Amino acid sequence: MKILITGANGYLGSKIVKSLCDLNHVVIATDLNCENIDSRAKFIKANIFEQKGNWFSYFDCPDVCLHLAWRDGFSHNSDKHMLDLSNHYNFCTNLIQNGLKQFSCMGTMHEVGYWNGAIDENTPCNPMSQYGIAKNALRKALELYCKGKNCNFLWLRAYYIFGDDSYGNSIFCKLRQAVKKGEKTFPFTTGKNKYDFIRDEMLVKQIISCITQSEVLGVVNVCSGEPESLAKKIEWYISINNLPIKLEYGKYPDRPYDSPCIYGDNTKINTIMERNK
């Protein structure tokens, strides 16, 4: 397949591009920079927020688009989320209007907001951050648009990612940064909240399985489907990596808007992965 990846130079995008190339797909990678992009991909430097008559033909008429590009993903109340929303919508609808037949986009559990239990495609969304609000609005708008254009729509709702933590803004990355600075303790909450953690390698496999099929559509949780306490996961991470640091429990209060237990229902992704064997 010919697959367009936006945000291809990012943490997740670069891994997806490499894996798709390994599987012999034709990859059109676009971003503002290309230092992390596999040389086997065709790189097209572009600012997708610019006005363009036909983005579909500009990117060589791909079979599928995976829209990863997003600014300030770790700064949940950045003004850029809402300021960029129309630009994302304009770019994506331009692709679809001009001939794209399958569109997929990365979503986030933060679309849902406060919730206790498993999330599926029918879980009501009440986002509590600018990031969640913007992502949720884009999902609803593009889902409606795709229906009117006979375009397959996939929304890949992601949870907590870990794996290659040498850079980034995750708690795993911050833990490694603290070790590098020589710190012996790491300020922490009670760690009782339970989340859905998934290793980046498995997440990449799930995403690729989703975007290279067209039978299971709509909202798909790319997840482990297993809730695990933050404390247990971080203690495990410290142990397997032999990090010389200890968690300082209770240094930060638990935030009242953090869900006590939130994880993805993995029914749909399990169906896709089983068919992909």
Secondary structure as GFF3:
##gff-version 3
##sequence-region A 1 277
A	DSSP	beta_strand	2	6	.	.	.	ID=ss1
A	DSSP	alpha_helix	11	22	.	.	.	ID=ss2
A	DSSP	beta_strand	26	31	.	.	.	ID=ss3
A	DSSP	beta_strand	42	45	.	.	.	ID=ss4
A	DSSP	alpha_helix	55	58	.	.	.	ID=ss5
A	DSSP	beta_strand	64	67	.	.	.	ID=ss6
A	DSSP	alpha_helix	80	97	.	.	.	ID=ss7
A	DSSP	beta_strand	102	108	.	.	.	ID=ss8
A	DSSP	three_ten_helix	109	111	.	.	.	ID=ss9
A	DSSP	beta_strand	116	119	.	.	.	ID=ss10
A	DSSP	alpha_helix	130	149	.	.	.	ID=ss11
A	DSSP	beta_strand	152	158	.	.	.	ID=ss12
A	DSSP	beta_strand	160	162	.	.	.	ID=ss13
A	DSSP	alpha_helix	171	180	.	.	.	ID=ss14
A	DSSP	beta_strand	185	187	.	.	.	ID=ss15
A	DSSP	beta_strand	194	199	.	.	.	ID=ss16
A	DSSP	alpha_helix	200	211	.	.	.	ID=ss17
A	DSSP	beta_strand	218	222	.	.	.	ID=ss18
A	DSSP	beta_strand	227	229	.	.	.	ID=ss19
A	DSSP	alpha_helix	230	240	.	.	.	ID=ss20
A	DSSP	beta_strand	246	248	.	.	.	ID=ss21
A	DSSP	beta_strand	261	264	.	.	.	ID=ss22
A	DSSP	alpha_helix	267	275	.	.	.	ID=ss23
###
